[in-house]
Amino acid sequence: MTPSGDAPISAMPLYTHLDRIERGLAAQGVGPTDPIRPEQLFPLDQWHYHGTEAIAAAARWLGLGPHSRVLEIGAGIGGPARFLAHSTGCHVTAVELQAELDGLGRDLTRRCGLADKVTHVCGDALTVKLRPDSFDAVVSFLAIVHIPDRPSLFRHVAQSLRQAGGLYVEDLCMRAPFSAEDARDLRTVVYGLSVTSTADYVHDVQSAGFGAVQATDLTPDWAPFAAARLAAWRQERAAYCQVHGEAAWAAQDHFYAVISRLYDSRSLGGIRVTGRMA
Ligand SMILES: C[S@@+](CC[C@H](N)C(=O)[O-])C[C@H]1O[C@@H](n2cnc3c(N)ncnc32)[C@H](O)[C@@H]1O
């Protein structure tokens, strides 16, 4: 339990039943120590909206190439980091808080042959040591929502970017105040610790020294995506349970259902925030 009495982040449904990754690979004929083609992981390791399409859009916006040095905040099991390295040749430093996810990510990266392109760092993005001017870009997908002190986070990462380095973030935001029940589920099921208005988000990014800050409302895209994801999940129940078991299906189902309900309540939203180090 955390000091507030809530379960720790590792209990969040998205971060349990991690054997689903090996089971998903096994279903494609890949054994536990076999090499992996990065494409075989894409259906399993992209824990955000629109999978690798969203990451490719970030790479285009940032103009990433083989010489780019990228910092990713909240890397999960390394899906976005591996896709960026694999598709552009850039180097990614992938910072992840949870040791179990970081360890799994490292193993997957090694088996994909990308260990020279992705450096996994296990730590809290708020305090992890980052050398000044060491990155050309910082990216984050659906992770900053978990980090309680967003102003400090942006100040911390900003000093690690070179001048004119880019910022590309996708995250959750608040469109209208949450009901008591929604606020509880947002905290305990989604582990949303910093869900604020878009204006507050932009303010935090600008205060850290970023210029040309743009916020794009992704809610009209993400809300129906979340509803369709839930419907598809329920339709594929039998097939998923056969590979992964009922408990793994139910955990994810609970998460998808809560997210969809939060969008329906019109309180939860999605945003993309971009900027350049002034
Ligand atoms: C929804 S997952 C997204 C993972 C990855 N960005 C992706 O899109 O596949 C968010 C991740 O952020 C990590 N995280 C949460 N707080 C963090 C912190 N303070 N420092 C680093 N990572 C953190 C979580 O452990 C989790 O793995």
The ligand as an ORCA input file, in Angstrom:
! r2SCAN-3c Opt
* xyz 0 1
  C       0.759      3.235    -19.507
  S       2.447      2.775    -19.310
  C       3.050      3.284    -20.897
  C       4.348      2.626    -21.226
  C       4.941      3.071    -22.563
  N       5.118      4.512    -22.590
  C       4.071      2.629    -23.713
  O       3.392      3.498    -24.279
  O       4.062      1.437    -24.044
  C       3.153      4.043    -18.210
  C       4.493      3.636    -17.600
  O       5.034      4.742    -16.864
  C       5.764      4.212    -15.761
  N       5.994      5.229    -14.723
  C       5.105      5.686    -13.804
  N       5.673      6.585    -12.994
  C       6.963      6.720    -13.396
  C       8.069      7.474    -12.934
  N       7.948      8.305    -11.880
  N       9.254      7.351    -13.564
  C       9.386      6.498    -14.631
  N       8.369      5.730    -15.099
  C       7.176      5.847    -14.504
  C       4.860      3.079    -15.302
  O       5.525      2.197    -14.423
  C       4.436      2.477    -16.629
  O       5.285      1.467    -17.037
*
